[in-house]
Structures are given as structure tokens and as C-alpha cells.
């Protein structure tokens, strides 16, 4: 198995585990690694990220902040169906220059 296929397999397994966990929590949590980094197998293009956000908005998903999620897990807040939180796992500059403007829209 090549390293690229191994990474894809790990990413797929992580997504399946995340899906199972978020199904119980009633909040989908999407984690992105890097935006527009052509040599990173885990990167997503800015246009793909934009299409993900557009899909979520079009299909009635409710975007949740970290504080709302924490209040939900503490039982202080009830979230609507189809709640989703978008996260980024590292502090790359592309999040500020490419992802943040999309999220502000």
C-alpha cells in the first residue's frame, strides 16, 4: 500500500468515526487541515471549501460557534437539527487569508 493510499484510508476511517460520534451528539463537526496547499494530501482547495459551505447553507444547516457547542454539551443550550461546526486543526496562514473570508460571508 502506498503512503498516499494509506493516508486516504486513515482519513476515511477518521471521518467514519467522526460521523458516528457526531450522530450521537446531534452536531456535525467538520475539521479542515489546510486550504490551497497543493503538496498537502489533506488540504482542500478554497473553491471546495466554498462549495462545502454553500451546500450546508443551501440544505438548511445551522452553523454553531465553539461557545454554543460547549453550552450544548453542558446541557445549557438546545441546538436545532442539522447543526454543524467547522474547525481547523492547525494555525496556517491560509485559514486567515482564504477560509476566514468565506466564513464571514
Beta strands, then each sheet from edge to edge (+ up, - down):
strand 1: 27-32
strand 2: 34-35
strand 3: 43-44
strand 4: 62-63
strand 5: 83-88
sheet 1: 1+ 5+ 4+
sheet 2: 2+ 3+
end
